[in-house]
Amino acid sequence: MALLPILRYPDPRLKTVATPVTQFDDALVKLTQDMAETMYDAPGVGLAATQIDVHKRIIVIDVTDDKSGLTVFINPEIIDASKECKVYEEGCLSVPGIYEKVERPGTVKVRAQNVKGEWFETDCDELLAVCIQHEIDHLNGKVFVEHLSQLKQTRIKTKIKKQEKLQTA
């Protein structure tokens, strides 16, 4: 397995809309394993293929404390969402060090495929619901900060530019 470089906001490649996966083979299995290793190493609880500059509809998520609940979602789609919304503080591996409150549906039902191409459905709530919506946003070319006001987005971009200057100095 290999650690993969994660794109950082506001990299324009993060705006790329991912295409559906049609090939379910050993290369896909390896990619999802590499994505999981990258996510755990970062450390994070979710990673979309878009974040590693692979524009396919692939997500890996593990919201467990002991890293025992890895789930791979291929071609995921939200097929139902609650009308009731909840506010959670979100962070992102592509926007390191930035955490902001985002409002999203409190529960969602997701339909996706596994690495063998088999379809499954799952009901998501709490952190898993937030995470799956956040990662599907990535597949649709959207980063969580785009749910925020223009002022907050500008402040975040400025903070990231300062971080990058300090790292290269």
C-alpha positions, 0 to 999 in steps of 0.5 A: 500500500502507499500514502497518496498526496492530498490536494489542498484547498483552494487547488482548482482540481478539488472543483472537478466533478468525479465520474462514475466507476465502471471497472471493478478490478484489482486496481480499484481494490488497491486504490481503495486500500491506498486511500484508506491508508492515506486517510488513517495516516493523515489522520482523518475519518473520510477521504474522497478520491477527488482529494487525491486527484483521482476523479472517480466516485470513490469514498473511504470512511471510518468513524470508529475510534479504533479504526475497525469500521472502514467502509468503501462507497463506490458511486454513492448517492443520497437517496433520502435525507431528513428534513431536520438539519443539524449543525456539526463542526467539520474539518477536512484533510484538504483544508488542514487546521480549519474547523467550521460549523456546517448545517446538513440533514441529520440523517441520510440513506445512501446507496453505493457499490462495494469494491466488487460492484455489489450494491448496498444501502445504509442509513447514516446518522450523527458523524457518519451522516456528516461524513458521507455528505461531506465526502459526496460534496468532494465528488461533486467538486465542492469543499465544505468551506463553500457552505460558509459565508463569502467572508469566512471563505476569504478568511480561510483562504488568507489563513491557508496562504499564510500557512503555506508561506510559513512552510516554505520559509 
